[in-house]
Amino acid sequence: MSQANEATDTSALQGRLRDISNIEADLKNHFHGRRLRAHRVVLQGRGRSNPVLPTDHTLVMQLGAGTVMRFDGRRQTGRNARAHRSTFIPANIAYSWQLAGPVDALQLHLDDSDLRRFARREWDVDPDRLEMHDHMGTDDSFMRGLTPTLLREISTDNASSKLVLDQFEAVVAAHMLRRYSNALDIASGQNATPKTGERDRDTVRRARELLLDRLGENISTEDLARTVGVSPFRLMRCFRSEMGISIHRFVTENRVNFVRDRLLNTDEPLVNIALDAGFANQSHMTTCYKSIMGISPGRHRRQLRG
């Protein structure tokens, strides 16, 4: 998404939130990937929105207790007052909502056409037969586990890795299809996550070699998948099946190994090592290094040198 489109999309959301009488809206953090948009929104007050007809699918994780009621016309069709519960609102369904008290929520938006293309490309599902099902106040354990990572990414001052954002998009799209649609029923018993075969093992091998050759670059999953000749989601799926870890984790671990080697064998400043390894900055390197090695790079260098 271009910066102009990103600004337009964010302004539209802020305008829609301000259109609710007696409600104060704070759009705290957001990020825009190629398709996925994420916002953390804090609402204060009481009021009811005007009817909206979204063109995107919206998955909301309520972070704190606060009552939100959904209406189709005058009929109340849903209510959520509990923290860590999810609401899924399909595209192209008119609704309004009413707020009774403060609400802190993470919102994920994915365009309907993008989700249908994803279903066709990754699961061979006819997009014309795809039906999305709305849910309100549901216990979505997957989203509950993913939310802390999403919040951390959208609140950081550093530019997020393209690999992280690409994986968020694919993972959220796949989850929407599994949890909130009839995609698996359409598949008619076909295995939506096939086992890795010889071709996939070769794909993973080539992807692994490319990642190691370009370790210092911020290569996106889409670029990597295009180079090895598969879709991004298929690459992520078979990579994890073959390697036991995600692409992002593989890159991070090898960048940490690169840093460790430089710490032991050179006197280079930490900031230079961080950039050569592909980290956004020294702070990013320190966080990743400590999470894997259990010790900061500077302290580890002193230990390695005796």
ChimeraX commands (.cxc) that place a marker at each C-alpha (Angstrom):
marker #1 position 0.00,0.00,0.00 radius 0.5
marker #1 position 1.37,3.43,-0.94 radius 0.5
marker #1 position 1.87,6.14,1.67 radius 0.5
marker #1 position -0.93,8.15,0.06 radius 0.5
marker #1 position -3.38,5.23,0.23 radius 0.5
marker #1 position -2.27,4.44,3.77 radius 0.5
marker #1 position -2.97,8.00,4.87 radius 0.5
marker #1 position -6.35,7.96,3.11 radius 0.5
marker #1 position -7.33,4.66,4.75 radius 0.5
marker #1 position -6.29,5.87,8.22 radius 0.5
marker #1 position -8.10,9.19,7.77 radius 0.5
marker #1 position -11.25,7.35,6.68 radius 0.5
marker #1 position -11.19,5.20,9.80 radius 0.5
marker #1 position -10.61,8.21,12.05 radius 0.5
marker #1 position -13.48,10.03,10.35 radius 0.5
marker #1 position -15.81,7.07,10.79 radius 0.5
marker #1 position -14.94,6.89,14.50 radius 0.5
marker #1 position -15.47,10.63,14.97 radius 0.5
marker #1 position -18.90,10.32,13.35 radius 0.5
marker #1 position -20.27,8.72,16.52 radius 0.5
marker #1 position -21.90,11.18,18.88 radius 0.5
marker #1 position -20.57,11.33,22.46 radius 0.5
marker #1 position -17.61,9.08,21.62 radius 0.5
marker #1 position -13.96,10.00,21.89 radius 0.5
marker #1 position -11.77,7.88,19.62 radius 0.5
marker #1 position -8.01,7.46,19.83 radius 0.5
marker #1 position -6.35,5.61,16.95 radius 0.5
marker #1 position -3.22,4.71,18.91 radius 0.5
marker #1 position -1.14,2.56,16.56 radius 0.5
marker #1 position -1.47,1.07,13.11 radius 0.5
marker #1 position 0.41,-0.66,10.33 radius 0.5
marker #1 position -0.37,-1.31,6.69 radius 0.5
marker #1 position 1.05,-4.31,4.91 radius 0.5
marker #1 position 0.43,-5.05,1.26 radius 0.5
marker #1 position -3.11,-6.16,2.12 radius 0.5
marker #1 position -3.56,-6.46,5.89 radius 0.5
marker #1 position -4.31,-3.33,7.92 radius 0.5
marker #1 position -4.14,-3.31,11.71 radius 0.5
marker #1 position -5.23,-0.64,14.18 radius 0.5
marker #1 position -5.37,-0.35,17.94 radius 0.5
marker #1 position -8.39,1.80,18.83 radius 0.5
marker #1 position -9.41,3.14,22.23 radius 0.5
marker #1 position -13.00,4.43,22.52 radius 0.5
marker #1 position -14.39,6.43,25.43 radius 0.5
marker #1 position -18.02,7.34,26.15 radius 0.5
marker #1 position -21.40,6.04,25.11 radius 0.5
marker #1 position -23.10,6.25,21.75 radius 0.5
marker #1 position -24.22,4.49,18.59 radius 0.5
marker #1 position -22.59,4.60,15.17 radius 0.5
marker #1 position -24.25,5.33,11.87 radius 0.5
marker #1 position -24.86,2.24,9.68 radius 0.5
marker #1 position -21.79,1.17,7.70 radius 0.5
marker #1 position -21.30,-1.21,4.77 radius 0.5
marker #1 position -17.65,-2.31,4.88 radius 0.5
marker #1 position -15.85,-3.71,1.83 radius 0.5
marker #1 position -13.32,-5.47,4.04 radius 0.5
marker #1 position -13.54,-8.26,6.59 radius 0.5
marker #1 position -12.86,-7.08,10.14 radius 0.5
marker #1 position -11.52,-9.20,12.96 radius 0.5
marker #1 position -11.58,-7.46,16.35 radius 0.5
marker #1 position -9.85,-8.58,19.55 radius 0.5
marker #1 position -11.23,-6.76,22.60 radius 0.5
marker #1 position -8.27,-6.06,24.88 radius 0.5
marker #1 position -10.20,-4.90,27.94 radius 0.5
marker #1 position -13.70,-5.28,29.36 radius 0.5
marker #1 position -16.27,-2.94,27.84 radius 0.5
marker #1 position -19.68,-3.45,26.30 radius 0.5
marker #1 position -20.11,-3.31,22.52 radius 0.5
marker #1 position -23.46,-4.17,20.94 radius 0.5
marker #1 position -24.02,-4.81,17.24 radius 0.5
marker #1 position -27.24,-3.97,15.39 radius 0.5
marker #1 position -28.59,-4.98,11.98 radius 0.5
marker #1 position -31.13,-2.24,11.46 radius 0.5
marker #1 position -32.97,-1.98,14.77 radius 0.5
marker #1 position -32.38,-5.58,15.80 radius 0.5
marker #1 position -29.55,-6.29,18.21 radius 0.5
marker #1 position -27.56,-9.21,16.77 radius 0.5
marker #1 position -24.57,-9.41,19.08 radius 0.5
marker #1 position -23.05,-8.29,22.34 radius 0.5
marker #1 position -19.53,-8.49,23.76 radius 0.5
marker #1 position -18.55,-7.24,27.19 radius 0.5
marker #1 position -15.58,-9.49,27.94 radius 0.5
marker #1 position -11.88,-8.92,27.46 radius 0.5
marker #1 position -9.88,-11.16,25.10 radius 0.5
marker #1 position -12.93,-12.12,23.06 radius 0.5
marker #1 position -13.03,-11.80,19.28 radius 0.5
marker #1 position -15.62,-10.44,16.88 radius 0.5
marker #1 position -15.60,-11.16,13.14 radius 0.5
marker #1 position -17.61,-8.87,10.86 radius 0.5
marker #1 position -17.80,-10.01,7.21 radius 0.5
marker #1 position -17.55,-7.58,4.33 radius 0.5
marker #1 position -20.64,-6.27,2.53 radius 0.5
marker #1 position -22.99,-6.66,5.52 radius 0.5
marker #1 position -24.59,-3.42,6.75 radius 0.5
marker #1 position -24.49,-2.93,10.51 radius 0.5
marker #1 position -24.11,-0.37,13.26 radius 0.5
marker #1 position -22.74,-0.70,16.76 radius 0.5
marker #1 position -23.34,0.84,20.15 radius 0.5
marker #1 position -20.79,1.50,22.84 radius 0.5
marker #1 position -21.50,1.45,26.58 radius 0.5
marker #1 position -18.29,2.38,28.34 radius 0.5
marker #1 position -14.62,2.44,27.33 radius 0.5
marker #1 position -13.30,-0.11,24.86 radius 0.5
marker #1 position -9.70,-0.92,23.89 radius 0.5
marker #1 position -9.50,-3.14,20.81 radius 0.5
marker #1 position -7.18,-4.42,18.10 radius 0.5
marker #1 position -8.79,-4.35,14.65 radius 0.5
marker #1 position -7.56,-6.30,11.63 radius 0.5
marker #1 position -8.92,-5.49,8.17 radius 0.5
marker #1 position -8.56,-7.57,5.00 radius 0.5
marker #1 position -10.25,-6.69,1.73 radius 0.5
marker #1 position -12.85,-9.17,0.50 radius 0.5
marker #1 position -11.31,-9.50,-2.96 radius 0.5
marker #1 position -7.86,-10.21,-1.45 radius 0.5
marker #1 position -9.25,-12.93,0.82 radius 0.5
marker #1 position -11.08,-14.60,-2.06 radius 0.5
marker #1 position -7.98,-14.56,-4.23 radius 0.5
marker #1 position -6.07,-16.10,-1.34 radius 0.5
marker #1 position -8.69,-18.88,-1.02 radius 0.5
marker #1 position -8.44,-19.61,-4.75 radius 0.5
marker #1 position -4.64,-19.54,-4.90 radius 0.5
marker #1 position -3.80,-21.42,-1.71 radius 0.5
marker #1 position -6.70,-23.82,-1.18 radius 0.5
marker #1 position -8.15,-24.11,-4.70 radius 0.5
marker #1 position -11.50,-22.90,-3.34 radius 0.5
marker #1 position -14.00,-21.37,-5.77 radius 0.5
marker #1 position -14.30,-17.77,-4.48 radius 0.5
marker #1 position -17.90,-17.53,-5.70 radius 0.5
marker #1 position -18.87,-20.30,-3.27 radius 0.5
marker #1 position -17.04,-18.81,-0.31 radius 0.5
marker #1 position -19.28,-17.66,2.54 radius 0.5
marker #1 position -18.05,-15.74,5.57 radius 0.5
marker #1 position -19.84,-16.16,8.91 radius 0.5
marker #1 position -20.11,-13.38,11.48 radius 0.5
marker #1 position -19.30,-14.03,15.15 radius 0.5
marker #1 position -19.38,-11.74,18.16 radius 0.5
marker #1 position -17.74,-12.31,21.53 radius 0.5
marker #1 position -16.26,-15.65,20.54 radius 0.5
marker #1 position -13.32,-17.31,22.29 radius 0.5
marker #1 position -10.68,-17.32,19.54 radius 0.5
marker #1 position -7.59,-18.89,21.12 radius 0.5
marker #1 position -5.53,-18.41,17.97 radius 0.5
marker #1 position -6.12,-14.65,17.94 radius 0.5
marker #1 position -5.57,-14.46,21.67 radius 0.5
marker #1 position -2.12,-15.95,21.15 radius 0.5
marker #1 position -1.27,-13.78,18.13 radius 0.5
marker #1 position -2.45,-10.48,19.62 radius 0.5
marker #1 position 0.61,-9.72,21.84 radius 0.5
marker #1 position 2.93,-10.06,18.84 radius 0.5
marker #1 position 0.71,-7.87,16.66 radius 0.5
marker #1 position 0.49,-5.20,19.34 radius 0.5
marker #1 position 4.25,-5.22,19.76 radius 0.5
marker #1 position 4.80,-4.81,16.02 radius 0.5
marker #1 position 2.37,-1.93,15.55 radius 0.5
marker #1 position 3.68,-0.05,18.59 radius 0.5
marker #1 position 7.39,-0.21,17.75 radius 0.5
marker #1 position 9.18,2.85,16.45 radius 0.5
marker #1 position 11.33,0.72,14.17 radius 0.5
marker #1 position 10.21,-0.35,10.72 radius 0.5
marker #1 position 8.91,-3.90,10.97 radius 0.5
marker #1 position 10.56,-6.59,8.92 radius 0.5
marker #1 position 8.87,-7.31,5.60 radius 0.5
marker #1 position 9.00,-11.00,6.47 radius 0.5
marker #1 position 7.04,-10.41,9.68 radius 0.5
marker #1 position 4.34,-8.36,7.98 radius 0.5
marker #1 position 4.01,-10.79,5.07 radius 0.5
marker #1 position 3.58,-13.67,7.49 radius 0.5
marker #1 position 0.95,-11.76,9.45 radius 0.5
marker #1 position -1.05,-11.24,6.26 radius 0.5
marker #1 position -0.93,-14.89,5.23 radius 0.5
marker #1 position -1.58,-16.21,8.74 radius 0.5
marker #1 position -4.55,-13.90,9.36 radius 0.5
marker #1 position -6.06,-14.68,5.94 radius 0.5
marker #1 position -5.74,-18.43,6.54 radius 0.5
marker #1 position -7.26,-18.07,10.02 radius 0.5
marker #1 position -10.23,-16.09,8.71 radius 0.5
marker #1 position -10.91,-18.83,6.18 radius 0.5
marker #1 position -10.54,-21.69,8.68 radius 0.5
marker #1 position -12.47,-20.15,11.55 radius 0.5
marker #1 position -15.01,-17.83,9.95 radius 0.5
marker #1 position -15.90,-19.31,6.55 radius 0.5
marker #1 position -17.04,-22.44,4.77 radius 0.5
marker #1 position -13.70,-22.83,2.96 radius 0.5
marker #1 position -12.87,-26.21,4.52 radius 0.5
marker #1 position -16.35,-27.54,3.65 radius 0.5
marker #1 position -15.89,-26.47,0.03 radius 0.5
marker #1 position -12.60,-28.34,-0.08 radius 0.5
marker #1 position -14.75,-31.50,0.24 radius 0.5
marker #1 position -12.35,-33.38,2.42 radius 0.5
marker #1 position -9.23,-32.37,0.51 radius 0.5
marker #1 position -6.23,-31.79,2.72 radius 0.5
marker #1 position -5.81,-28.03,3.05 radius 0.5
marker #1 position -2.32,-28.44,4.50 radius 0.5
marker #1 position -0.65,-31.14,2.37 radius 0.5
marker #1 position 2.48,-32.89,3.58 radius 0.5
marker #1 position 5.77,-31.67,2.24 radius 0.5
marker #1 position 6.86,-33.73,-0.76 radius 0.5
marker #1 position 10.11,-33.92,-2.70 radius 0.5
marker #1 position 9.26,-30.81,-4.68 radius 0.5
marker #1 position 8.57,-28.84,-1.52 radius 0.5
marker #1 position 11.81,-30.02,0.05 radius 0.5
marker #1 position 13.69,-28.72,-2.97 radius 0.5
marker #1 position 11.78,-25.43,-2.70 radius 0.5
marker #1 position 12.78,-25.10,0.96 radius 0.5
marker #1 position 16.40,-25.92,0.15 radius 0.5
marker #1 position 16.56,-23.18,-2.49 radius 0.5
marker #1 position 14.79,-20.71,-0.22 radius 0.5
marker #1 position 17.16,-21.50,2.63 radius 0.5
marker #1 position 20.21,-20.97,0.42 radius 0.5
marker #1 position 18.83,-17.67,-0.87 radius 0.5
marker #1 position 18.10,-16.42,2.65 radius 0.5
marker #1 position 21.63,-17.25,3.80 radius 0.5
marker #1 position 23.16,-15.59,0.72 radius 0.5
marker #1 position 21.11,-12.43,1.34 radius 0.5
marker #1 position 21.08,-12.50,5.13 radius 0.5
marker #1 position 21.84,-8.79,5.43 radius 0.5
marker #1 position 18.90,-7.80,3.22 radius 0.5
marker #1 position 15.29,-7.23,4.24 radius 0.5
marker #1 position 13.83,-9.62,1.67 radius 0.5
marker #1 position 10.05,-10.06,1.68 radius 0.5
marker #1 position 8.28,-13.40,1.64 radius 0.5
marker #1 position 6.64,-12.50,-1.67 radius 0.5
marker #1 position 10.00,-11.79,-3.32 radius 0.5
marker #1 position 11.45,-15.00,-1.89 radius 0.5
marker #1 position 8.47,-17.05,-3.03 radius 0.5
marker #1 position 8.57,-15.51,-6.50 radius 0.5
marker #1 position 12.24,-16.42,-6.84 radius 0.5
marker #1 position 11.68,-20.09,-5.93 radius 0.5
marker #1 position 8.48,-20.31,-7.98 radius 0.5
marker #1 position 5.71,-20.89,-5.40 radius 0.5
marker #1 position 3.09,-18.78,-3.63 radius 0.5
marker #1 position 4.05,-17.03,-0.38 radius 0.5
marker #1 position 1.65,-19.08,1.73 radius 0.5
marker #1 position 2.83,-22.38,0.26 radius 0.5
marker #1 position 6.43,-21.39,0.91 radius 0.5
marker #1 position 5.74,-20.50,4.55 radius 0.5
marker #1 position 3.76,-23.71,5.04 radius 0.5
marker #1 position 6.31,-26.09,3.57 radius 0.5
marker #1 position 9.24,-24.21,5.13 radius 0.5
marker #1 position 7.81,-24.71,8.62 radius 0.5
marker #1 position 6.95,-28.34,7.85 radius 0.5
marker #1 position 10.48,-29.08,6.64 radius 0.5
marker #1 position 12.51,-26.91,9.02 radius 0.5
marker #1 position 10.31,-26.93,12.11 radius 0.5
marker #1 position 10.49,-23.12,12.39 radius 0.5
marker #1 position 9.14,-20.12,10.49 radius 0.5
marker #1 position 11.09,-18.26,7.82 radius 0.5
marker #1 position 11.40,-15.28,10.13 radius 0.5
marker #1 position 12.77,-17.42,12.96 radius 0.5
marker #1 position 15.27,-19.05,10.58 radius 0.5
marker #1 position 16.52,-15.64,9.44 radius 0.5
marker #1 position 16.73,-14.31,13.00 radius 0.5
marker #1 position 18.69,-17.32,14.29 radius 0.5
marker #1 position 21.18,-17.10,11.43 radius 0.5
marker #1 position 21.58,-13.36,11.91 radius 0.5
marker #1 position 22.35,-14.02,15.58 radius 0.5
marker #1 position 24.94,-16.62,14.55 radius 0.5
marker #1 position 26.48,-14.05,12.19 radius 0.5
marker #1 position 26.66,-11.52,15.04 radius 0.5
marker #1 position 28.23,-14.05,17.40 radius 0.5
marker #1 position 30.96,-14.80,14.87 radius 0.5
marker #1 position 31.71,-11.08,14.44 radius 0.5
marker #1 position 31.77,-10.53,18.19 radius 0.5
marker #1 position 34.35,-13.26,18.59 radius 0.5
marker #1 position 36.57,-12.45,15.62 radius 0.5
marker #1 position 36.40,-8.67,15.11 radius 0.5
marker #1 position 36.52,-5.39,17.02 radius 0.5
marker #1 position 33.79,-3.81,14.90 radius 0.5
marker #1 position 31.31,-1.51,16.66 radius 0.5
marker #1 position 28.03,-3.19,17.56 radius 0.5
marker #1 position 26.02,-0.81,15.40 radius 0.5
marker #1 position 28.00,-1.82,12.29 radius 0.5
marker #1 position 27.60,-5.51,13.07 radius 0.5
marker #1 position 23.86,-5.02,13.52 radius 0.5
marker #1 position 23.43,-3.38,10.12 radius 0.5
marker #1 position 25.66,-5.92,8.35 radius 0.5
marker #1 position 23.58,-8.74,9.85 radius 0.5
marker #1 position 20.36,-7.25,8.52 radius 0.5
marker #1 position 18.91,-5.91,11.77 radius 0.5
marker #1 position 17.13,-2.55,11.69 radius 0.5
marker #1 position 19.47,-1.09,14.29 radius 0.5
marker #1 position 21.59,-1.99,17.32 radius 0.5
marker #1 position 18.58,-2.10,19.65 radius 0.5
marker #1 position 16.80,-4.56,17.36 radius 0.5
marker #1 position 19.91,-6.74,17.28 radius 0.5
marker #1 position 20.25,-6.67,21.06 radius 0.5
marker #1 position 16.63,-7.73,21.57 radius 0.5
marker #1 position 16.87,-10.67,19.15 radius 0.5
marker #1 position 20.33,-11.70,20.36 radius 0.5
marker #1 position 19.30,-11.73,24.00 radius 0.5
marker #1 position 16.09,-13.66,23.28 radius 0.5
marker #1 position 18.10,-16.47,21.63 radius 0.5
marker #1 position 21.44,-16.40,23.45 radius 0.5
marker #1 position 20.20,-15.27,26.84 radius 0.5
marker #1 position 22.79,-12.51,27.05 radius 0.5
marker #1 position 23.38,-9.11,25.42 radius 0.5
marker #1 position 25.89,-8.85,22.53 radius 0.5
marker #1 position 28.21,-6.51,24.43 radius 0.5
marker #1 position 28.36,-8.69,27.49 radius 0.5
marker #1 position 28.75,-11.83,25.38 radius 0.5
marker #1 position 31.68,-10.26,23.51 radius 0.5
marker #1 position 33.45,-9.63,26.81 radius 0.5
marker #1 position 32.83,-13.23,27.89 radius 0.5
marker #1 position 34.00,-14.63,24.55 radius 0.5
marker #1 position 37.19,-12.59,24.74 radius 0.5
marker #1 position 37.85,-13.78,28.30 radius 0.5
marker link #1:1,2 radius 0.2
marker link #1:2,3 radius 0.2
marker link #1:3,4 radius 0.2
marker link #1:4,5 radius 0.2
marker link #1:5,6 radius 0.2
marker link #1:6,7 radius 0.2
marker link #1:7,8 radius 0.2
marker link #1:8,9 radius 0.2
marker link #1:9,10 radius 0.2
marker link #1:10,11 radius 0.2
marker link #1:11,12 radius 0.2
marker link #1:12,13 radius 0.2
marker link #1:13,14 radius 0.2
marker link #1:14,15 radius 0.2
marker link #1:15,16 radius 0.2
marker link #1:16,17 radius 0.2
marker link #1:17,18 radius 0.2
marker link #1:18,19 radius 0.2
marker link #1:19,20 radius 0.2
marker link #1:20,21 radius 0.2
marker link #1:21,22 radius 0.2
marker link #1:22,23 radius 0.2
marker link #1:23,24 radius 0.2
marker link #1:24,25 radius 0.2
marker link #1:25,26 radius 0.2
marker link #1:26,27 radius 0.2
marker link #1:27,28 radius 0.2
marker link #1:28,29 radius 0.2
marker link #1:29,30 radius 0.2
marker link #1:30,31 radius 0.2
marker link #1:31,32 radius 0.2
marker link #1:32,33 radius 0.2
marker link #1:33,34 radius 0.2
marker link #1:34,35 radius 0.2
marker link #1:35,36 radius 0.2
marker link #1:36,37 radius 0.2
marker link #1:37,38 radius 0.2
marker link #1:38,39 radius 0.2
marker link #1:39,40 radius 0.2
marker link #1:40,41 radius 0.2
marker link #1:41,42 radius 0.2
marker link #1:42,43 radius 0.2
marker link #1:43,44 radius 0.2
marker link #1:44,45 radius 0.2
marker link #1:45,46 radius 0.2
marker link #1:46,47 radius 0.2
marker link #1:47,48 radius 0.2
marker link #1:48,49 radius 0.2
marker link #1:49,50 radius 0.2
marker link #1:50,51 radius 0.2
marker link #1:51,52 radius 0.2
marker link #1:52,53 radius 0.2
marker link #1:53,54 radius 0.2
marker link #1:54,55 radius 0.2
marker link #1:55,56 radius 0.2
marker link #1:56,57 radius 0.2
marker link #1:57,58 radius 0.2
marker link #1:58,59 radius 0.2
marker link #1:59,60 radius 0.2
marker link #1:60,61 radius 0.2
marker link #1:61,62 radius 0.2
marker link #1:62,63 radius 0.2
marker link #1:63,64 radius 0.2
marker link #1:64,65 radius 0.2
marker link #1:65,66 radius 0.2
marker link #1:66,67 radius 0.2
marker link #1:67,68 radius 0.2
marker link #1:68,69 radius 0.2
marker link #1:69,70 radius 0.2
marker link #1:70,71 radius 0.2
marker link #1:71,72 radius 0.2
marker link #1:72,73 radius 0.2
marker link #1:73,74 radius 0.2
marker link #1:74,75 radius 0.2
marker link #1:75,76 radius 0.2
marker link #1:76,77 radius 0.2
marker link #1:77,78 radius 0.2
marker link #1:78,79 radius 0.2
marker link #1:79,80 radius 0.2
marker link #1:80,81 radius 0.2
marker link #1:81,82 radius 0.2
marker link #1:82,83 radius 0.2
marker link #1:83,84 radius 0.2
marker link #1:84,85 radius 0.2
marker link #1:85,86 radius 0.2
marker link #1:86,87 radius 0.2
marker link #1:87,88 radius 0.2
marker link #1:88,89 radius 0.2
marker link #1:89,90 radius 0.2
marker link #1:90,91 radius 0.2
marker link #1:91,92 radius 0.2
marker link #1:92,93 radius 0.2
marker link #1:93,94 radius 0.2
marker link #1:94,95 radius 0.2
marker link #1:95,96 radius 0.2
marker link #1:96,97 radius 0.2
marker link #1:97,98 radius 0.2
marker link #1:98,99 radius 0.2
marker link #1:99,100 radius 0.2
marker link #1:100,101 radius 0.2
marker link #1:101,102 radius 0.2
marker link #1:102,103 radius 0.2
marker link #1:103,104 radius 0.2
marker link #1:104,105 radius 0.2
marker link #1:105,106 radius 0.2
marker link #1:106,107 radius 0.2
marker link #1:107,108 radius 0.2
marker link #1:108,109 radius 0.2
marker link #1:109,110 radius 0.2
marker link #1:110,111 radius 0.2
marker link #1:111,112 radius 0.2
marker link #1:112,113 radius 0.2
marker link #1:113,114 radius 0.2
marker link #1:114,115 radius 0.2
marker link #1:115,116 radius 0.2
marker link #1:116,117 radius 0.2
marker link #1:117,118 radius 0.2
marker link #1:118,119 radius 0.2
marker link #1:119,120 radius 0.2
marker link #1:120,121 radius 0.2
marker link #1:121,122 radius 0.2
marker link #1:122,123 radius 0.2
marker link #1:123,124 radius 0.2
marker link #1:124,125 radius 0.2
marker link #1:125,126 radius 0.2
marker link #1:126,127 radius 0.2
marker link #1:127,128 radius 0.2
marker link #1:128,129 radius 0.2
marker link #1:129,130 radius 0.2
marker link #1:130,131 radius 0.2
marker link #1:131,132 radius 0.2
marker link #1:132,133 radius 0.2
marker link #1:133,134 radius 0.2
marker link #1:134,135 radius 0.2
marker link #1:135,136 radius 0.2
marker link #1:136,137 radius 0.2
marker link #1:137,138 radius 0.2
marker link #1:138,139 radius 0.2
marker link #1:139,140 radius 0.2
marker link #1:140,141 radius 0.2
marker link #1:141,142 radius 0.2
marker link #1:142,143 radius 0.2
marker link #1:143,144 radius 0.2
marker link #1:144,145 radius 0.2
marker link #1:145,146 radius 0.2
marker link #1:146,147 radius 0.2
marker link #1:147,148 radius 0.2
marker link #1:148,149 radius 0.2
marker link #1:149,150 radius 0.2
marker link #1:150,151 radius 0.2
marker link #1:151,152 radius 0.2
marker link #1:152,153 radius 0.2
marker link #1:153,154 radius 0.2
marker link #1:154,155 radius 0.2
marker link #1:155,156 radius 0.2
marker link #1:156,157 radius 0.2
marker link #1:157,158 radius 0.2
marker link #1:158,159 radius 0.2
marker link #1:159,160 radius 0.2
marker link #1:160,161 radius 0.2
marker link #1:161,162 radius 0.2
marker link #1:162,163 radius 0.2
marker link #1:163,164 radius 0.2
marker link #1:164,165 radius 0.2
marker link #1:165,166 radius 0.2
marker link #1:166,167 radius 0.2
marker link #1:167,168 radius 0.2
marker link #1:168,169 radius 0.2
marker link #1:169,170 radius 0.2
marker link #1:170,171 radius 0.2
marker link #1:171,172 radius 0.2
marker link #1:172,173 radius 0.2
marker link #1:173,174 radius 0.2
marker link #1:174,175 radius 0.2
marker link #1:175,176 radius 0.2
marker link #1:176,177 radius 0.2
marker link #1:177,178 radius 0.2
marker link #1:178,179 radius 0.2
marker link #1:179,180 radius 0.2
marker link #1:180,181 radius 0.2
marker link #1:181,182 radius 0.2
marker link #1:182,183 radius 0.2
marker link #1:183,184 radius 0.2
marker link #1:184,185 radius 0.2
marker link #1:185,186 radius 0.2
marker link #1:186,187 radius 0.2
marker link #1:187,188 radius 0.2
marker link #1:188,189 radius 0.2
marker link #1:189,190 radius 0.2
marker link #1:190,191 radius 0.2
marker link #1:191,192 radius 0.2
marker link #1:192,193 radius 0.2
marker link #1:193,194 radius 0.2
marker link #1:194,195 radius 0.2
marker link #1:195,196 radius 0.2
marker link #1:196,197 radius 0.2
marker link #1:197,198 radius 0.2
marker link #1:198,199 radius 0.2
marker link #1:199,200 radius 0.2
marker link #1:200,201 radius 0.2
marker link #1:201,202 radius 0.2
marker link #1:202,203 radius 0.2
marker link #1:203,204 radius 0.2
marker link #1:204,205 radius 0.2
marker link #1:205,206 radius 0.2
marker link #1:206,207 radius 0.2
marker link #1:207,208 radius 0.2
marker link #1:208,209 radius 0.2
marker link #1:209,210 radius 0.2
marker link #1:210,211 radius 0.2
marker link #1:211,212 radius 0.2
marker link #1:212,213 radius 0.2
marker link #1:213,214 radius 0.2
marker link #1:214,215 radius 0.2
marker link #1:215,216 radius 0.2
marker link #1:216,217 radius 0.2
marker link #1:217,218 radius 0.2
marker link #1:218,219 radius 0.2
marker link #1:219,220 radius 0.2
marker link #1:220,221 radius 0.2
marker link #1:221,222 radius 0.2
marker link #1:222,223 radius 0.2
marker link #1:223,224 radius 0.2
marker link #1:224,225 radius 0.2
marker link #1:225,226 radius 0.2
marker link #1:226,227 radius 0.2
marker link #1:227,228 radius 0.2
marker link #1:228,229 radius 0.2
marker link #1:229,230 radius 0.2
marker link #1:230,231 radius 0.2
marker link #1:231,232 radius 0.2
marker link #1:232,233 radius 0.2
marker link #1:233,234 radius 0.2
marker link #1:234,235 radius 0.2
marker link #1:235,236 radius 0.2
marker link #1:236,237 radius 0.2
marker link #1:237,238 radius 0.2
marker link #1:238,239 radius 0.2
marker link #1:239,240 radius 0.2
marker link #1:240,241 radius 0.2
marker link #1:241,242 radius 0.2
marker link #1:242,243 radius 0.2
marker link #1:243,244 radius 0.2
marker link #1:244,245 radius 0.2
marker link #1:245,246 radius 0.2
marker link #1:246,247 radius 0.2
marker link #1:247,248 radius 0.2
marker link #1:248,249 radius 0.2
marker link #1:249,250 radius 0.2
marker link #1:250,251 radius 0.2
marker link #1:251,252 radius 0.2
marker link #1:252,253 radius 0.2
marker link #1:253,254 radius 0.2
marker link #1:254,255 radius 0.2
marker link #1:255,256 radius 0.2
marker link #1:256,257 radius 0.2
marker link #1:257,258 radius 0.2
marker link #1:258,259 radius 0.2
marker link #1:259,260 radius 0.2
marker link #1:260,261 radius 0.2
marker link #1:261,262 radius 0.2
marker link #1:262,263 radius 0.2
marker link #1:263,264 radius 0.2
marker link #1:264,265 radius 0.2
marker link #1:265,266 radius 0.2
marker link #1:266,267 radius 0.2
marker link #1:267,268 radius 0.2
marker link #1:268,269 radius 0.2
marker link #1:269,270 radius 0.2
marker link #1:270,271 radius 0.2
marker link #1:271,272 radius 0.2
marker link #1:272,273 radius 0.2
marker link #1:273,274 radius 0.2
marker link #1:274,275 radius 0.2
marker link #1:275,276 radius 0.2
marker link #1:276,277 radius 0.2
marker link #1:277,278 radius 0.2
marker link #1:278,279 radius 0.2
marker link #1:279,280 radius 0.2
marker link #1:280,281 radius 0.2
marker link #1:281,282 radius 0.2
marker link #1:282,283 radius 0.2
marker link #1:283,284 radius 0.2
marker link #1:284,285 radius 0.2
marker link #1:285,286 radius 0.2
marker link #1:286,287 radius 0.2
marker link #1:287,288 radius 0.2
marker link #1:288,289 radius 0.2
marker link #1:289,290 radius 0.2
marker link #1:290,291 radius 0.2
marker link #1:291,292 radius 0.2
marker link #1:292,293 radius 0.2
marker link #1:293,294 radius 0.2
marker link #1:294,295 radius 0.2
marker link #1:295,296 radius 0.2
marker link #1:296,297 radius 0.2
marker link #1:297,298 radius 0.2
marker link #1:298,299 radius 0.2
marker link #1:299,300 radius 0.2
marker link #1:300,301 radius 0.2
marker link #1:301,302 radius 0.2
marker link #1:302,303 radius 0.2
marker link #1:303,304 radius 0.2
marker link #1:304,305 radius 0.2
marker link #1:305,306 radius 0.2
view
